[in-house]
Every structure is written in C-alpha cells, then in structure tokens.
Amino acid sequence: MSLTLGRVLSVNVAAAPSPTGQKESGLTGFGKAPTDAPVPVRAPGPKGTGGSGMVGDTVQDLRHHGGDDQAVYAYAREDLDWWERELGRTLPAGSFGENLTTSGIDLTGALVGERWRIGDEAVLQVACPRVPCTVFAERMGVPRWVKRFTERGVSGAYLRVVEPGSVRVGDPVVLLSRPEHTVTLGMYFRALTIEPALLPGLMAAGAALPAETRATVARRTAAAS
C-alpha cells in the first residue's frame, strides 16, 4: 500500500525548556517553535528514560511524556483552524505543543498501528492519542480547557519511530500499511476519557496498542467487574 495522505506543514521543536507554574521542576518542553531545518527523528527509548523522538527537542516531564510510544506528536492544521474559530484567536503552528503540524490528514480517524513514511527515510507508526494535562491548560489560558478539549475529542496523534530519518517542512506523508481492526485514535481517546465502556475494544489493536494502555484496560475492566 502506498497512498499520500497529506503533508507536513510545519516542524516544531523546543530547543530549550520554558517556565511553568504547574510542575515541580518549574520547566516544560511544551513551547514548540517552527524550524525550517531538517530534523532527525529516532526512537528515543522507553518512557521514563527516553525523551522526544525529535533530535534537539526538549521533554522535561519524562514520567508522563516522551518515550517510544510518544516519540513524535502530530496535530492537524485543520483542527487548529477549528479551535481558532472557536476561541477567536490565532493559533500558529506548535501552539498545541505538536512536533508536526500536518495538512490533509484525518488524525482522529487514523488507525492504531498504521505506518507512514515521512520524507525519504523516516517511517512512523500511529501509537496513541494525546490526553490533555494541566500544563496544556496553563499554556492555553482558557477556562475549563481540559474539559473542552476532551469534549471535542480531537486529540492529535502520538507516533512511534519505526525507521529513523529526517523530517522537514513540505514532506509528503505516505501511508505504507493499515491494520484490519477498527480502533481509531478518536475511539481510543474517548475510551480513556469519557466513554470507558469502549476500553475492552481497544484490545483489537493487538501488539500495536502501547503496553501502558493494555495495563490500563486490564486494571479498569477488572475494577468494573
């Protein structure tokens, strides 16, 4: 399978941490800025020890962010545009802390485990949705932001790095493979947040489902039984 889904509109990294009042360290890597230079991507290692999959990008909270299953974060320009209209303010690329601002791709409908080639070499795999945190809410400065973001249900996509390479502005995003199950990022996000009845269905994604989520499904379903 080889199908062009869209393209990379912006590549965004945080070369240095910025201050926040919401974390014990007082620092965050949330503030991403666009760069025109090619950025190498590689698997950073397990969560807790590995940071961003984007070389030169900063991740401060290694307990909750970064690692192989959250190596690269993508958010669609079309969804940023929706929030611009909703909030009545400009949201430049990187506003949601995304590494890749995409164009033409339905990230909410992406299937867990599908693989994309970005540019000439890099192969990334759809891993999991982004669940909003207090640092995100602080950065946005919007009342009830976590609830509003959750209710909208458009989370963006965390991606694994399957094959290293470099990504740059304008790179095509080509679909290489798509699994046969029906677990989309939209369903995944709702299962983790507002529709827990969907949790058992996530297991249909098989080995592509992050181990952390498999443990969450087992724990929550056991508690409910």
One Martini backbone bead per residue (centre of mass of N, CA, C, O) as a GRO file, in nm:
protein
  225
    1MET     BB    1   0.096   0.036   0.023
    2SER     BB    2   0.051   0.372  -0.143
    3LEU     BB    3  -0.052   0.680   0.017
    4THR     BB    4  -0.124   1.008   0.006
    5LEU     BB    5  -0.242   1.206   0.276
    6GLY     BB    6  -0.015   1.445   0.299
    7ARG     BB    7   0.150   1.701   0.498
    8VAL     BB    8   0.409   1.899   0.616
    9LEU     BB    9   0.376   2.225   0.744
   10SER     BB   10   0.530   2.178   1.033
   11VAL     BB   11   0.828   2.205   1.234
   12ASN     BB   12   0.852   2.142   1.597
   13VAL     BB   13   1.060   2.283   1.861
   14ALA     BB   14   1.232   2.261   2.186
   15ALA     BB   15   1.543   2.377   2.260
   16ALA     BB   16   1.412   2.487   2.531
   17PRO     BB   17   1.298   2.540   2.824
   18SER     BB   18   1.006   2.646   3.002
   19PRO     BB   19   0.811   2.804   3.216
   20THR     BB   20   0.615   2.676   3.503
   21GLY     BB   21   0.355   2.643   3.763
   22GLN     BB   22   0.277   2.306   3.739
   23LYS     BB   23   0.569   2.206   3.813
   24GLU     BB   24   0.824   2.104   4.005
   25SER     BB   25   1.053   2.209   3.806
   26GLY     BB   26   0.933   2.466   3.631
   27LEU     BB   27   0.940   2.298   3.353
   28THR     BB   28   0.900   2.295   2.983
   29GLY     BB   29   0.849   2.149   2.638
   30PHE     BB   30   0.594   2.283   2.499
   31GLY     BB   31   0.745   2.516   2.348
   32LYS     BB   32   0.700   2.530   2.011
   33ALA     BB   33   0.906   2.590   1.719
   34PRO     BB   34   0.962   2.663   1.413
   35THR     BB   35   1.149   2.489   1.148
   36ASP     BB   36   1.346   2.467   0.841
   37ALA     BB   37   1.502   2.240   0.935
   38PRO     BB   38   1.608   1.943   0.948
   39VAL     BB   39   1.480   1.661   1.151
   40PRO     BB   40   1.574   1.419   1.334
   41VAL     BB   41   1.459   1.079   1.379
   42ARG     BB   42   1.410   0.866   1.677
   43ALA     BB   43   1.421   0.630   1.904
   44PRO     BB   44   1.435   0.716   2.253
   45GLY     BB   45   1.289   0.515   2.434
   46PRO     BB   46   1.170   0.460   2.720
   47LYS     BB   47   0.964   0.554   2.940
   48GLY     BB   48   1.156   0.769   3.169
   49THR     BB   49   1.424   0.796   2.964
   50GLY     BB   50   1.286   0.892   2.712
   51GLY     BB   51   1.216   1.137   2.501
   52SER     BB   52   1.235   1.265   2.217
   53GLY     BB   53   1.232   1.188   1.864
   54MET     BB   54   1.345   1.478   1.836
   55VAL     BB   55   1.616   1.626   1.755
   56GLY     BB   56   1.636   1.900   1.991
   57ASP     BB   57   1.413   1.825   2.179
   58THR     BB   58   1.206   1.895   2.465
   59VAL     BB   59   1.173   1.693   2.770
   60GLN     BB   60   1.081   1.704   3.112
   61ASP     BB   61   0.834   1.494   3.161
   62LEU     BB   62   0.915   1.160   3.173
   63ARG     BB   63   0.666   1.029   3.311
   64HIS     BB   64   0.437   1.150   3.082
   65HIS     BB   65   0.660   1.191   2.856
   66GLY     BB   66   0.763   1.034   2.605
   67GLY     BB   67   0.900   0.800   2.426
   68ASP     BB   68   0.820   0.564   2.197
   69ASP     BB   69   0.491   0.623   2.211
   70GLN     BB   70   0.588   0.960   2.229
   71ALA     BB   71   0.795   1.078   2.011
   72VAL     BB   72   0.563   1.206   1.821
   73TYR     BB   73   0.366   1.503   1.761
   74ALA     BB   74   0.046   1.539   1.599
   75TYR     BB   75  -0.127   1.816   1.429
   76ALA     BB   76  -0.388   1.962   1.272
   77ARG     BB   77  -0.459   2.242   1.101
   78GLU     BB   78  -0.767   2.204   1.084
   79ASP     BB   79  -0.798   2.191   1.402
   80LEU     BB   80  -0.677   2.464   1.466
   81ASP     BB   81  -0.886   2.623   1.302
   82TRP     BB   82  -1.126   2.546   1.473
   83TRP     BB   83  -1.013   2.677   1.736
   84GLU     BB   84  -0.991   2.960   1.631
   85ARG     BB   85  -1.297   2.999   1.597
   86GLU     BB   86  -1.379   2.923   1.890
   87LEU     BB   87  -1.166   3.138   2.039
   88GLY     BB   88  -1.073   3.397   1.871
   89ARG     BB   89  -0.769   3.299   1.782
   90THR     BB   90  -0.444   3.258   1.721
   91LEU     BB   91  -0.280   2.941   1.594
   92PRO     BB   92   0.011   2.850   1.564
   93ALA     BB   93   0.244   2.653   1.502
   94GLY     BB   94   0.276   2.470   1.815
   95SER     BB   95   0.042   2.546   2.023
   96PHE     BB   96   0.001   2.219   2.115
   97GLY     BB   97   0.300   2.089   2.110
   98GLU     BB   98   0.368   2.015   1.825
   99ASN     BB   99   0.590   1.877   1.591
  100LEU     BB  100   0.353   1.822   1.377
  101THR     BB  101   0.203   2.001   1.120
  102THR     BB  102  -0.072   1.910   0.941
  103SER     BB  103  -0.201   1.828   0.602
  104GLY     BB  104  -0.483   1.627   0.505
  105ILE     BB  105  -0.523   1.474   0.791
  106ASP     BB  106  -0.704   1.224   0.969
  107LEU     BB  107  -0.621   1.168   1.288
  108THR     BB  108  -0.880   1.059   1.429
  109GLY     BB  109  -0.903   0.818   1.195
  110ALA     BB  110  -0.664   0.680   1.277
  111LEU     BB  111  -0.491   0.382   1.306
  112VAL     BB  112  -0.366   0.169   1.509
  113GLY     BB  113  -0.051   0.093   1.340
  114GLU     BB  114  -0.013   0.275   1.128
  115ARG     BB  115   0.200   0.359   0.844
  116TRP     BB  116   0.450   0.617   0.783
  117ARG     BB  117   0.601   0.813   0.538
  118ILE     BB  118   0.850   1.069   0.593
  119GLY     BB  119   0.984   1.135   0.334
  120ASP     BB  120   1.258   0.925   0.254
  121GLU     BB  121   1.288   0.745   0.553
  122ALA     BB  122   1.080   0.790   0.759
  123VAL     BB  123   0.906   0.575   0.999
  124LEU     BB  124   0.575   0.591   1.125
  125GLN     BB  125   0.356   0.514   1.411
  126VAL     BB  126   0.053   0.477   1.529
  127ALA     BB  127  -0.024   0.483   1.886
  128CYS     BB  128  -0.165   0.753   2.031
  129PRO     BB  129  -0.323   0.969   2.220
  130ARG     BB  130  -0.383   1.283   2.358
  131VAL     BB  131  -0.381   1.383   2.694
  132PRO     BB  132  -0.469   1.630   2.880
  133CYS     BB  133  -0.305   1.880   3.074
  134THR     BB  134  -0.211   2.133   3.289
  135VAL     BB  135  -0.003   2.265   3.102
  136PHE     BB  136  -0.190   2.306   2.866
  137ALA     BB  137  -0.392   2.483   3.018
  138GLU     BB  138  -0.195   2.705   3.094
  139ARG     BB  139  -0.109   2.785   2.805
  140MET     BB  140  -0.401   2.860   2.704
  141GLY     BB  141  -0.598   3.015   2.912
  142VAL     BB  142  -0.866   2.834   2.931
  143PRO     BB  143  -1.151   2.771   3.045
  144ARG     BB  144  -1.192   2.441   3.074
  145TRP     BB  145  -0.989   2.304   2.874
  146VAL     BB  146  -0.985   2.000   2.926
  147LYS     BB  147  -1.288   1.963   2.877
  148ARG     BB  148  -1.305   2.083   2.590
  149PHE     BB  149  -1.101   1.898   2.455
  150THR     BB  150  -1.244   1.634   2.529
  151GLU     BB  151  -1.522   1.691   2.395
  152ARG     BB  152  -1.406   1.715   2.106
  153GLY     BB  153  -1.193   1.461   2.042
  154VAL     BB  154  -0.915   1.607   1.922
  155SER     BB  155  -0.587   1.487   1.990
  156GLY     BB  156  -0.412   1.362   1.806
  157ALA     BB  157  -0.073   1.215   1.738
  158TYR     BB  158   0.112   0.957   1.843
  159LEU     BB  159   0.450   0.854   1.748
  160ARG     BB  160   0.647   0.616   1.618
  161VAL     BB  161   0.981   0.505   1.551
  162VAL     BB  162   1.080   0.274   1.310
  163GLU     BB  163   1.243   0.470   1.110
  164PRO     BB  164   1.491   0.660   1.057
  165GLY     BB  165   1.527   1.024   0.999
  166SER     BB  166   1.402   1.305   0.819
  167VAL     BB  167   1.224   1.609   0.877
  168ARG     BB  168   1.019   1.843   0.679
  169VAL     BB  169   0.901   2.086   0.519
  170GLY     BB  170   0.670   1.934   0.281
  171ASP     BB  171   0.642   1.657   0.348
  172PRO     BB  172   0.523   1.367   0.272
  173VAL     BB  173   0.244   1.153   0.368
  174VAL     BB  174   0.275   0.799   0.360
  175LEU     BB  175   0.093   0.518   0.324
  176LEU     BB  176   0.195   0.180   0.397
  177SER     BB  177  -0.005   0.080   0.639
  178ARG     BB  178  -0.313  -0.104   0.742
  179PRO     BB  179  -0.510  -0.226   0.957
  180GLU     BB  180  -0.809  -0.429   1.020
  181HIS     BB  181  -0.898  -0.276   1.234
  182THR     BB  182  -1.113  -0.008   1.426
  183VAL     BB  183  -0.891   0.155   1.592
  184THR     BB  184  -0.911   0.471   1.670
  185LEU     BB  185  -0.817   0.764   1.811
  186GLY     BB  186  -1.099   0.851   1.888
  187MET     BB  187  -1.178   0.598   2.045
  188TYR     BB  188  -0.938   0.590   2.238
  189PHE     BB  189  -0.992   0.862   2.375
  190ARG     BB  190  -1.279   0.800   2.479
  191ALA     BB  191  -1.198   0.554   2.651
  192LEU     BB  192  -1.001   0.728   2.847
  193THR     BB  193  -1.246   0.931   2.923
  194ILE     BB  194  -1.593   0.930   2.839
  195GLU     BB  195  -1.585   0.597   2.728
  196PRO     BB  196  -1.515   0.317   2.903
  197ALA     BB  197  -1.675   0.096   2.737
  198LEU     BB  198  -1.439   0.093   2.506
  199LEU     BB  199  -1.183  -0.045   2.622
  200PRO     BB  200  -1.191  -0.348   2.525
  201GLY     BB  201  -1.172  -0.268   2.212
  202LEU     BB  202  -0.862  -0.194   2.206
  203MET     BB  203  -0.745  -0.491   2.182
  204ALA     BB  204  -0.768  -0.514   1.865
  205ALA     BB  205  -0.474  -0.379   1.817
  206GLY     BB  206  -0.277  -0.527   1.982
  207ALA     BB  207   0.062  -0.472   1.962
  208ALA     BB  208   0.009  -0.159   1.896
  209LEU     BB  209  -0.064  -0.138   2.181
  210PRO     BB  210   0.028   0.000   2.445
  211ALA     BB  211   0.122  -0.127   2.743
  212GLU     BB  212  -0.008   0.091   2.921
  213THR     BB  213  -0.296   0.043   2.807
  214ARG     BB  214  -0.328  -0.256   2.868
  215ALA     BB  215  -0.312  -0.209   3.175
  216THR     BB  216  -0.556  -0.021   3.196
  217VAL     BB  217  -0.769  -0.212   3.091
  218ALA     BB  218  -0.729  -0.434   3.303
  219ARG     BB  219  -0.780  -0.259   3.555
  220ARG     BB  220  -1.065  -0.140   3.484
  221THR     BB  221  -1.218  -0.404   3.422
  222ALA     BB  222  -1.168  -0.534   3.698
  223ALA     BB  223  -1.307  -0.307   3.869
  224ALA     BB  224  -1.596  -0.346   3.714
  225SER     BB  225  -1.644  -0.668   3.795
   0.00000   0.00000   0.00000
